[in-house]
Amino acid sequence: MILTEAANFFFFPKEVKMSNVPYMELGVGLANIFKILRVDYVWRLTYRDHPGVDRQGLRILMQVSF
């Protein structure tokens, strides 16, 4: 059972339809805000024509850096 689950780990679900075009996104961000936050603004460059797909987004990451 575990071997079967591990083998299926590397396959996309049947709902995901991808072509030979690689997935690409571009982003810009600010890090070390108050020494714990990172904020990134991200644009999707490929697969933008799929229904219900966000073309841009905001990522907020809390991290501790010394």
mmCIF file of the N, C-alpha and C atoms, coordinates in Angstrom:
data_MODEL
# 
_entry.id   MODEL 
# 
loop_
_atom_site.group_PDB 
_atom_site.id 
_atom_site.type_symbol 
_atom_site.label_atom_id 
_atom_site.label_alt_id 
_atom_site.label_comp_id 
_atom_site.label_asym_id 
_atom_site.label_entity_id 
_atom_site.label_seq_id 
_atom_site.pdbx_PDB_ins_code 
_atom_site.Cartn_x 
_atom_site.Cartn_y 
_atom_site.Cartn_z 
_atom_site.occupancy 
_atom_site.B_iso_or_equiv 
_atom_site.pdbx_formal_charge 
_atom_site.auth_seq_id 
_atom_site.auth_comp_id 
_atom_site.auth_asym_id 
_atom_site.auth_atom_id 
_atom_site.pdbx_PDB_model_num 
ATOM 1   N N  . MET A 1 1  ? 0.831   -1.204 0.000   1.00 0.00 ? 1  MET A N  1 
ATOM 2   C CA . MET A 1 1  ? 0.000   0.000  0.000   1.00 0.00 ? 1  MET A CA 1 
ATOM 3   C C  . MET A 1 1  ? 0.866   1.253  0.000   1.00 0.00 ? 1  MET A C  1 
ATOM 4   N N  . ILE A 1 2  ? 1.882   1.304  0.811   1.00 0.00 ? 2  ILE A N  1 
ATOM 5   C CA . ILE A 1 2  ? 2.746   2.481  0.878   1.00 0.00 ? 2  ILE A CA 1 
ATOM 6   C C  . ILE A 1 2  ? 3.504   2.655  -0.433  1.00 0.00 ? 2  ILE A C  1 
ATOM 7   N N  . LEU A 1 3  ? 3.944   1.570  -1.028  1.00 0.00 ? 3  LEU A N  1 
ATOM 8   C CA . LEU A 1 3  ? 4.668   1.631  -2.294  1.00 0.00 ? 3  LEU A CA 1 
ATOM 9   C C  . LEU A 1 3  ? 3.792   2.188  -3.407  1.00 0.00 ? 3  LEU A C  1 
ATOM 10  N N  . THR A 1 4  ? 2.528   1.829  -3.430  1.00 0.00 ? 4  THR A N  1 
ATOM 11  C CA . THR A 1 4  ? 1.595   2.333  -4.438  1.00 0.00 ? 4  THR A CA 1 
ATOM 12  C C  . THR A 1 4  ? 1.376   3.827  -4.256  1.00 0.00 ? 4  THR A C  1 
ATOM 13  N N  . GLU A 1 5  ? 1.217   4.289  -3.033  1.00 0.00 ? 5  GLU A N  1 
ATOM 14  C CA . GLU A 1 5  ? 1.022   5.713  -2.777  1.00 0.00 ? 5  GLU A CA 1 
ATOM 15  C C  . GLU A 1 5  ? 2.261   6.502  -3.178  1.00 0.00 ? 5  GLU A C  1 
ATOM 16  N N  . ALA A 1 6  ? 3.434   5.968  -2.905  1.00 0.00 ? 6  ALA A N  1 
ATOM 17  C CA . ALA A 1 6  ? 4.674   6.656  -3.274  1.00 0.00 ? 6  ALA A CA 1 
ATOM 18  C C  . ALA A 1 6  ? 4.826   6.726  -4.787  1.00 0.00 ? 6  ALA A C  1 
ATOM 19  N N  . ALA A 1 7  ? 4.437   5.710  -5.499  1.00 0.00 ? 7  ALA A N  1 
ATOM 20  C CA . ALA A 1 7  ? 4.540   5.709  -6.957  1.00 0.00 ? 7  ALA A CA 1 
ATOM 21  C C  . ALA A 1 7  ? 3.581   6.727  -7.565  1.00 0.00 ? 7  ALA A C  1 
ATOM 22  N N  . ASN A 1 8  ? 2.411   6.919  -6.989  1.00 0.00 ? 8  ASN A N  1 
ATOM 23  C CA . ASN A 1 8  ? 1.427   7.867  -7.499  1.00 0.00 ? 8  ASN A CA 1 
ATOM 24  C C  . ASN A 1 8  ? 1.730   9.303  -7.098  1.00 0.00 ? 8  ASN A C  1 
ATOM 25  N N  . PHE A 1 9  ? 2.676   9.507  -6.219  1.00 0.00 ? 9  PHE A N  1 
ATOM 26  C CA . PHE A 1 9  ? 3.009   10.839 -5.728  1.00 0.00 ? 9  PHE A CA 1 
ATOM 27  C C  . PHE A 1 9  ? 3.508   11.742 -6.858  1.00 0.00 ? 9  PHE A C  1 
ATOM 28  N N  . PHE A 1 10 ? 4.187   11.179 -7.846  1.00 0.00 ? 10 PHE A N  1 
ATOM 29  C CA . PHE A 1 10 ? 4.803   11.969 -8.893  1.00 0.00 ? 10 PHE A CA 1 
ATOM 30  C C  . PHE A 1 10 ? 3.903   12.230 -10.094 1.00 0.00 ? 10 PHE A C  1 
ATOM 31  N N  . PHE A 1 11 ? 2.674   11.767 -10.086 1.00 0.00 ? 11 PHE A N  1 
ATOM 32  C CA . PHE A 1 11 ? 1.750   11.973 -11.195 1.00 0.00 ? 11 PHE A CA 1 
ATOM 33  C C  . PHE A 1 11 ? 0.767   13.080 -10.852 1.00 0.00 ? 11 PHE A C  1 
ATOM 34  N N  . PHE A 1 12 ? 0.402   13.903 -11.882 1.00 0.00 ? 12 PHE A N  1 
ATOM 35  C CA . PHE A 1 12 ? -0.604  14.927 -11.694 1.00 0.00 ? 12 PHE A CA 1 
ATOM 36  C C  . PHE A 1 12 ? -1.979  14.287 -11.588 1.00 0.00 ? 12 PHE A C  1 
ATOM 37  N N  . PRO A 1 13 ? -2.897  14.915 -10.858 1.00 0.00 ? 13 PRO A N  1 
ATOM 38  C CA . PRO A 1 13 ? -4.275  14.423 -10.858 1.00 0.00 ? 13 PRO A CA 1 
ATOM 39  C C  . PRO A 1 13 ? -4.858  14.504 -12.268 1.00 0.00 ? 13 PRO A C  1 
ATOM 40  N N  . LYS A 1 14 ? -5.883  13.724 -12.538 1.00 0.00 ? 14 LYS A N  1 
ATOM 41  C CA . LYS A 1 14 ? -6.482  13.695 -13.875 1.00 0.00 ? 14 LYS A CA 1 
ATOM 42  C C  . LYS A 1 14 ? -7.104  15.038 -14.258 1.00 0.00 ? 14 LYS A C  1 
ATOM 43  N N  . GLU A 1 15 ? -7.477  15.854 -13.260 1.00 0.00 ? 15 GLU A N  1 
ATOM 44  C CA . GLU A 1 15 ? -8.088  17.149 -13.535 1.00 0.00 ? 15 GLU A CA 1 
ATOM 45  C C  . GLU A 1 15 ? -7.078  18.151 -14.077 1.00 0.00 ? 15 GLU A C  1 
ATOM 46  N N  . VAL A 1 16 ? -5.795  17.935 -13.836 1.00 0.00 ? 16 VAL A N  1 
ATOM 47  C CA . VAL A 1 16 ? -4.754  18.864 -14.278 1.00 0.00 ? 16 VAL A CA 1 
ATOM 48  C C  . VAL A 1 16 ? -4.378  18.546 -15.713 1.00 0.00 ? 16 VAL A C  1 
ATOM 49  N N  . LYS A 1 17 ? -4.572  19.511 -16.590 1.00 0.00 ? 17 LYS A N  1 
ATOM 50  C CA . LYS A 1 17 ? -4.243  19.332 -17.996 1.00 0.00 ? 17 LYS A CA 1 
ATOM 51  C C  . LYS A 1 17 ? -3.132  20.309 -18.354 1.00 0.00 ? 17 LYS A C  1 
ATOM 52  N N  . MET A 1 18 ? -1.931  19.795 -18.570 1.00 0.00 ? 18 MET A N  1 
ATOM 53  C CA . MET A 1 18 ? -0.798  20.635 -18.925 1.00 0.00 ? 18 MET A CA 1 
ATOM 54  C C  . MET A 1 18 ? -0.271  20.214 -20.291 1.00 0.00 ? 18 MET A C  1 
ATOM 55  N N  . SER A 1 19 ? 0.314   21.171 -20.992 1.00 0.00 ? 19 SER A N  1 
ATOM 56  C CA . SER A 1 19 ? 0.878   20.877 -22.310 1.00 0.00 ? 19 SER A CA 1 
ATOM 57  C C  . SER A 1 19 ? 2.399   20.896 -22.210 1.00 0.00 ? 19 SER A C  1 
ATOM 58  N N  . ASN A 1 20 ? 3.066   21.061 -23.342 1.00 0.00 ? 20 ASN A N  1 
ATOM 59  C CA . ASN A 1 20 ? 4.524   21.092 -23.353 1.00 0.00 ? 20 ASN A CA 1 
ATOM 60  C C  . ASN A 1 20 ? 5.096   22.431 -22.924 1.00 0.00 ? 20 ASN A C  1 
ATOM 61  N N  . VAL A 1 21 ? 4.245   23.426 -22.681 1.00 0.00 ? 21 VAL A N  1 
ATOM 62  C CA . VAL A 1 21 ? 4.692   24.742 -22.238 1.00 0.00 ? 21 VAL A CA 1 
ATOM 63  C C  . VAL A 1 21 ? 4.967   24.681 -20.732 1.00 0.00 ? 21 VAL A C  1 
ATOM 64  N N  . PRO A 1 22 ? 6.149   25.099 -20.286 1.00 0.00 ? 22 PRO A N  1 
ATOM 65  C CA . PRO A 1 22 ? 6.430   25.053 -18.857 1.00 0.00 ? 22 PRO A CA 1 
ATOM 66  C C  . PRO A 1 22 ? 5.634   26.112 -18.092 1.00 0.00 ? 22 PRO A C  1 
ATOM 67  N N  . TYR A 1 23 ? 5.340   25.830 -16.840 1.00 0.00 ? 23 TYR A N  1 
ATOM 68  C CA . TYR A 1 23 ? 4.673   26.815 -15.983 1.00 0.00 ? 23 TYR A CA 1 
ATOM 69  C C  . TYR A 1 23 ? 5.696   27.866 -15.590 1.00 0.00 ? 23 TYR A C  1 
ATOM 70  N N  . MET A 1 24 ? 5.345   29.134 -15.769 1.00 0.00 ? 24 MET A N  1 
ATOM 71  C CA . MET A 1 24 ? 6.255   30.216 -15.413 1.00 0.00 ? 24 MET A CA 1 
ATOM 72  C C  . MET A 1 24 ? 5.494   31.304 -14.676 1.00 0.00 ? 24 MET A C  1 
ATOM 73  N N  . GLU A 1 25 ? 6.155   31.884 -13.697 1.00 0.00 ? 25 GLU A N  1 
ATOM 74  C CA . GLU A 1 25 ? 5.610   33.040 -13.008 1.00 0.00 ? 25 GLU A CA 1 
ATOM 75  C C  . GLU A 1 25 ? 6.758   33.993 -12.705 1.00 0.00 ? 25 GLU A C  1 
ATOM 76  N N  . LEU A 1 26 ? 6.404   35.255 -12.513 1.00 0.00 ? 26 LEU A N  1 
ATOM 77  C CA . LEU A 1 26 ? 7.369   36.302 -12.240 1.00 0.00 ? 26 LEU A CA 1 
ATOM 78  C C  . LEU A 1 26 ? 6.927   37.016 -10.980 1.00 0.00 ? 26 LEU A C  1 
ATOM 79  N N  . GLY A 1 27 ? 7.854   37.343 -10.117 1.00 0.00 ? 27 GLY A N  1 
ATOM 80  C CA . GLY A 1 27 ? 7.480   37.988 -8.881  1.00 0.00 ? 27 GLY A CA 1 
ATOM 81  C C  . GLY A 1 27 ? 8.507   38.983 -8.404  1.00 0.00 ? 27 GLY A C  1 
ATOM 82  N N  . VAL A 1 28 ? 8.051   39.847 -7.546  1.00 0.00 ? 28 VAL A N  1 
ATOM 83  C CA . VAL A 1 28 ? 8.908   40.831 -6.894  1.00 0.00 ? 28 VAL A CA 1 
ATOM 84  C C  . VAL A 1 28 ? 8.475   40.888 -5.431  1.00 0.00 ? 28 VAL A C  1 
ATOM 85  N N  . GLY A 1 29 ? 9.433   41.081 -4.536  1.00 0.00 ? 29 GLY A N  1 
ATOM 86  C CA . GLY A 1 29 ? 9.066   41.050 -3.134  1.00 0.00 ? 29 GLY A CA 1 
ATOM 87  C C  . GLY A 1 29 ? 9.956   41.880 -2.243  1.00 0.00 ? 29 GLY A C  1 
ATOM 88  N N  . LEU A 1 30 ? 9.477   42.053 -1.029  1.00 0.00 ? 30 LEU A N  1 
ATOM 89  C CA . LEU A 1 30 ? 10.222  42.716 0.031   1.00 0.00 ? 30 LEU A CA 1 
ATOM 90  C C  . LEU A 1 30 ? 10.430  41.721 1.165   1.00 0.00 ? 30 LEU A C  1 
ATOM 91  N N  . ALA A 1 31 ? 11.653  41.659 1.660   1.00 0.00 ? 31 ALA A N  1 
ATOM 92  C CA . ALA A 1 31 ? 11.956  40.731 2.745   1.00 0.00 ? 31 ALA A CA 1 
ATOM 93  C C  . ALA A 1 31 ? 12.454  41.505 3.964   1.00 0.00 ? 31 ALA A C  1 
ATOM 94  N N  . ASN A 1 32 ? 12.421  40.825 5.083   1.00 0.00 ? 32 ASN A N  1 
ATOM 95  C CA . ASN A 1 32 ? 12.931  41.347 6.350   1.00 0.00 ? 32 ASN A CA 1 
ATOM 96  C C  . ASN A 1 32 ? 12.149  42.565 6.841   1.00 0.00 ? 32 ASN A C  1 
ATOM 97  N N  . ILE A 1 33 ? 10.836  42.539 6.648   1.00 0.00 ? 33 ILE A N  1 
ATOM 98  C CA . ILE A 1 33 ? 9.975   43.590 7.173   1.00 0.00 ? 33 ILE A CA 1 
ATOM 99  C C  . ILE A 1 33 ? 9.751   43.283 8.646   1.00 0.00 ? 33 ILE A C  1 
ATOM 100 N N  . PHE A 1 34 ? 10.134  44.183 9.515   1.00 0.00 ? 34 PHE A N  1 
ATOM 101 C CA . PHE A 1 34 ? 10.088  43.982 10.974  1.00 0.00 ? 34 PHE A CA 1 
ATOM 102 C C  . PHE A 1 34 ? 10.829  42.723 11.395  1.00 0.00 ? 34 PHE A C  1 
ATOM 103 N N  . LYS A 1 35 ? 11.757  42.276 10.575  1.00 0.00 ? 35 LYS A N  1 
ATOM 104 C CA . LYS A 1 35 ? 12.600  41.098 10.811  1.00 0.00 ? 35 LYS A CA 1 
ATOM 105 C C  . LYS A 1 35 ? 11.830  39.780 10.851  1.00 0.00 ? 35 LYS A C  1 
ATOM 106 N N  . ILE A 1 36 ? 10.548  39.777 10.472  1.00 0.00 ? 36 ILE A N  1 
ATOM 107 C CA . ILE A 1 36 ? 9.797   38.515 10.481  1.00 0.00 ? 36 ILE A CA 1 
ATOM 108 C C  . ILE A 1 36 ? 8.924   38.301 9.249   1.00 0.00 ? 36 ILE A C  1 
ATOM 109 N N  . LEU A 1 37 ? 8.715   39.322 8.423   1.00 0.00 ? 37 LEU A N  1 
ATOM 110 C CA . LEU A 1 37 ? 7.773   39.186 7.308   1.00 0.00 ? 37 LEU A CA 1 
ATOM 111 C C  . LEU A 1 37 ? 8.454   39.307 5.953   1.00 0.00 ? 37 LEU A C  1 
ATOM 112 N N  . ARG A 1 38 ? 7.881   38.621 4.985   1.00 0.00 ? 38 ARG A N  1 
ATOM 113 C CA . ARG A 1 38 ? 8.266   38.752 3.575   1.00 0.00 ? 38 ARG A CA 1 
ATOM 114 C C  . ARG A 1 38 ? 6.972   38.838 2.769   1.00 0.00 ? 38 ARG A C  1 
ATOM 115 N N  . VAL A 1 39 ? 6.911   39.783 1.839   1.00 0.00 ? 39 VAL A N  1 
ATOM 116 C CA . VAL A 1 39 ? 5.733   39.982 0.997   1.00 0.00 ? 39 VAL A CA 1 
ATOM 117 C C  . VAL A 1 39 ? 6.179   39.902 -0.457  1.00 0.00 ? 39 VAL A C  1 
ATOM 118 N N  . ASP A 1 40 ? 5.522   39.062 -1.252  1.00 0.00 ? 40 ASP A N  1 
ATOM 119 C CA . ASP A 1 40 ? 5.820   38.895 -2.672  1.00 0.00 ? 40 ASP A CA 1 
ATOM 120 C C  . ASP A 1 40 ? 4.571   39.157 -3.490  1.00 0.00 ? 40 ASP A C  1 
ATOM 121 N N  . TYR A 1 41 ? 4.736   39.857 -4.612  1.00 0.00 ? 41 TYR A N  1 
ATOM 122 C CA . TYR A 1 41 ? 3.670   40.031 -5.593  1.00 0.00 ? 41 TYR A CA 1 
ATOM 123 C C  . TYR A 1 41 ? 4.047   39.184 -6.798  1.00 0.00 ? 41 TYR A C  1 
ATOM 124 N N  . VAL A 1 42 ? 3.153   38.300 -7.243  1.00 0.00 ? 42 VAL A N  1 
ATOM 125 C CA . VAL A 1 42 ? 3.481   37.292 -8.250  1.00 0.00 ? 42 VAL A CA 1 
ATOM 126 C C  . VAL A 1 42 ? 2.527   37.405 -9.438  1.00 0.00 ? 42 VAL A C  1 
ATOM 127 N N  . TRP A 1 43 ? 3.105   37.325 -10.665 1.00 0.00 ? 43 TRP A N  1 
ATOM 128 C CA . TRP A 1 43 ? 2.320   37.308 -11.907 1.00 0.00 ? 43 TRP A CA 1 
ATOM 129 C C  . TRP A 1 43 ? 2.494   35.959 -12.576 1.00 0.00 ? 43 TRP A C  1 
ATOM 130 N N  . ARG A 1 44 ? 1.416   35.379 -13.009 1.00 0.00 ? 44 ARG A N  1 
ATOM 131 C CA . ARG A 1 44 ? 1.460   34.137 -13.778 1.00 0.00 ? 44 ARG A CA 1 
ATOM 132 C C  . ARG A 1 44 ? 1.708   34.490 -15.243 1.00 0.00 ? 44 ARG A C  1 
ATOM 133 N N  . LEU A 1 45 ? 2.695   33.851 -15.852 1.00 0.00 ? 45 LEU A N  1 
ATOM 134 C CA . LEU A 1 45 ? 3.051   34.146 -17.238 1.00 0.00 ? 45 LEU A CA 1 
ATOM 135 C C  . LEU A 1 45 ? 2.472   33.143 -18.226 1.00 0.00 ? 45 LEU A C  1 
ATOM 136 N N  . THR A 1 46 ? 2.274   31.901 -17.822 1.00 0.00 ? 46 THR A N  1 
ATOM 137 C CA . THR A 1 46 ? 1.715   30.878 -18.703 1.00 0.00 ? 46 THR A CA 1 
ATOM 138 C C  . THR A 1 46 ? 0.465   30.284 -18.068 1.00 0.00 ? 46 THR A C  1 
ATOM 139 N N  . TYR A 1 47 ? -0.310  29.581 -18.865 1.00 0.00 ? 47 TYR A N  1 
ATOM 140 C CA . TYR A 1 47 ? -1.573  28.956 -18.425 1.00 0.00 ? 47 TYR A CA 1 
ATOM 141 C C  . TYR A 1 47 ? -2.529  29.985 -17.827 1.00 0.00 ? 47 TYR A C  1 
ATOM 142 N N  . ARG A 1 48 ? -2.596  31.151 -18.459 1.00 0.00 ? 48 ARG A N  1 
ATOM 143 C CA . ARG A 1 48 ? -3.465  32.222 -17.977 1.00 0.00 ? 48 ARG A CA 1 
ATOM 144 C C  . ARG A 1 48 ? -4.891  32.086 -18.488 1.00 0.00 ? 48 ARG A C  1 
ATOM 145 N N  . ASP A 1 49 ? -5.117  31.242 -19.501 1.00 0.00 ? 49 ASP A N  1 
ATOM 146 C CA . ASP A 1 49 ? -6.433  31.154 -20.128 1.00 0.00 ? 49 ASP A CA 1 
ATOM 147 C C  . ASP A 1 49 ? -7.339  30.093 -19.509 1.00 0.00 ? 49 ASP A C  1 
ATOM 148 N N  . HIS A 1 50 ? -6.888  29.405 -18.484 1.00 0.00 ? 50 HIS A N  1 
ATOM 149 C CA . HIS A 1 50 ? -7.720  28.391 -17.834 1.00 0.00 ? 50 HIS A CA 1 
ATOM 150 C C  . HIS A 1 50 ? -8.800  29.073 -16.993 1.00 0.00 ? 50 HIS A C  1 
ATOM 151 N N  . PRO A 1 51 ? -10.012 28.515 -16.965 1.00 0.00 ? 51 PRO A N  1 
ATOM 152 C CA . PRO A 1 51 ? -11.087 29.140 -16.198 1.00 0.00 ? 51 PRO A CA 1 
ATOM 153 C C  . PRO A 1 51 ? -10.815 29.069 -14.694 1.00 0.00 ? 51 PRO A C  1 
ATOM 154 N N  . GLY A 1 52 ? -11.087 30.167 -14.029 1.00 0.00 ? 52 GLY A N  1 
ATOM 155 C CA . GLY A 1 52 ? -10.935 30.220 -12.580 1.00 0.00 ? 52 GLY A CA 1 
ATOM 156 C C  . GLY A 1 52 ? -9.507  30.372 -12.090 1.00 0.00 ? 52 GLY A C  1 
ATOM 157 N N  . VAL A 1 53 ? -8.588  30.745 -12.975 1.00 0.00 ? 53 VAL A N  1 
ATOM 158 C CA . VAL A 1 53 ? -7.180  30.868 -12.618 1.00 0.00 ? 53 VAL A CA 1 
ATOM 159 C C  . VAL A 1 53 ? -6.873  32.306 -12.226 1.00 0.00 ? 53 VAL A C  1 
ATOM 160 N N  . ASP A 1 54 ? -6.185  32.472 -11.108 1.00 0.00 ? 54 ASP A N  1 
ATOM 161 C CA . ASP A 1 54 ? -5.731  33.798 -10.715 1.00 0.00 ? 54 ASP A CA 1 
ATOM 162 C C  . ASP A 1 54 ? -4.497  34.164 -11.523 1.00 0.00 ? 54 ASP A C  1 
ATOM 163 N N  . ARG A 1 55 ? -4.500  35.327 -12.128 1.00 0.00 ? 55 ARG A N  1 
ATOM 164 C CA . ARG A 1 55 ? -3.361  35.748 -12.945 1.00 0.00 ? 55 ARG A CA 1 
ATOM 165 C C  . ARG A 1 55 ? -2.289  36.446 -12.127 1.00 0.00 ? 55 ARG A C  1 
ATOM 166 N N  . GLN A 1 56 ? -2.636  36.875 -10.947 1.00 0.00 ? 56 GLN A N  1 
ATOM 167 C CA . GLN A 1 56 ? -1.686  37.541 -10.067 1.00 0.00 ? 56 GLN A CA 1 
ATOM 168 C C  . GLN A 1 56 ? -2.071  37.253 -8.627  1.00 0.00 ? 56 GLN A C  1 
ATOM 169 N N  . GLY A 1 57 ? -1.117  37.446 -7.741  1.00 0.00 ? 57 GLY A N  1 
ATOM 170 C CA . GLY A 1 57 ? -1.417  37.157 -6.353  1.00 0.00 ? 57 GLY A CA 1 
ATOM 171 C C  . GLY A 1 57 ? -0.402  37.759 -5.409  1.00 0.00 ? 57 GLY A C  1 
ATOM 172 N N  . LEU A 1 58 ? -0.734  37.733 -4.157  1.00 0.00 ? 58 LEU A N  1 
ATOM 173 C CA . LEU A 1 58 ? 0.103   38.261 -3.096  1.00 0.00 ? 58 LEU A CA 1 
ATOM 174 C C  . LEU A 1 58 ? 0.446   37.121 -2.156  1.00 0.00 ? 58 LEU A C  1 
ATOM 175 N N  . ARG A 1 59 ? 1.726   36.946 -1.875  1.00 0.00 ? 59 ARG A N  1 
ATOM 176 C CA . ARG A 1 59 ? 2.170   35.919 -0.941  1.00 0.00 ? 59 ARG A CA 1 
ATOM 177 C C  . ARG A 1 59 ? 2.780   36.621 0.274   1.00 0.00 ? 59 ARG A C  1 
ATOM 178 N N  . ILE A 1 60 ? 2.369   36.188 1.429   1.00 0.00 ? 60 ILE A N  1 
ATOM 179 C CA . ILE A 1 60 ? 2.920   36.735 2.676   1.00 0.00 ? 60 ILE A CA 1 
ATOM 180 C C  . ILE A 1 60 ? 3.513   35.581 3.455   1.00 0.00 ? 60 ILE A C  1 
ATOM 181 N N  . LEU A 1 61 ? 4.756   35.715 3.837   1.00 0.00 ? 61 LEU A N  1 
ATOM 182 C CA . LEU A 1 61 ? 5.481   34.671 4.542   1.00 0.00 ? 61 LEU A CA 1 
ATOM 183 C C  . LEU A 1 61 ? 6.017   35.227 5.847   1.00 0.00 ? 61 LEU A C  1 
ATOM 184 N N  . MET A 1 62 ? 5.786   34.493 6.928   1.00 0.00 ? 62 MET A N  1 
ATOM 185 C CA . MET A 1 62 ? 6.352   34.871 8.214   1.00 0.00 ? 62 MET A CA 1 
ATOM 186 C C  . MET A 1 62 ? 7.579   33.975 8.435   1.00 0.00 ? 62 MET A C  1 
ATOM 187 N N  . GLN A 1 63 ? 8.726   34.592 8.604   1.00 0.00 ? 63 GLN A N  1 
ATOM 188 C CA . GLN A 1 63 ? 9.946   33.831 8.820   1.00 0.00 ? 63 GLN A CA 1 
ATOM 189 C C  . GLN A 1 63 ? 10.810  34.582 9.826   1.00 0.00 ? 63 GLN A C  1 
ATOM 190 N N  . VAL A 1 64 ? 11.550  33.825 10.571  1.00 0.00 ? 64 VAL A N  1 
ATOM 191 C CA . VAL A 1 64 ? 12.462  34.414 11.554  1.00 0.00 ? 64 VAL A CA 1 
ATOM 192 C C  . VAL A 1 64 ? 13.870  34.312 10.974  1.00 0.00 ? 64 VAL A C  1 
ATOM 193 N N  . SER A 1 65 ? 14.540  35.449 10.858  1.00 0.00 ? 65 SER A N  1 
ATOM 194 C CA . SER A 1 65 ? 15.907  35.446 10.357  1.00 0.00 ? 65 SER A CA 1 
ATOM 195 C C  . SER A 1 65 ? 16.794  36.220 11.312  1.00 0.00 ? 65 SER A C  1 
ATOM 196 N N  . PHE A 1 66 ? 18.003  35.754 11.462  1.00 0.00 ? 66 PHE A N  1 
ATOM 197 C CA . PHE A 1 66 ? 18.933  36.391 12.388  1.00 0.00 ? 66 PHE A CA 1 
ATOM 198 C C  . PHE A 1 66 ? 20.103  36.969 11.643  1.00 0.00 ? 66 PHE A C  1 
# 
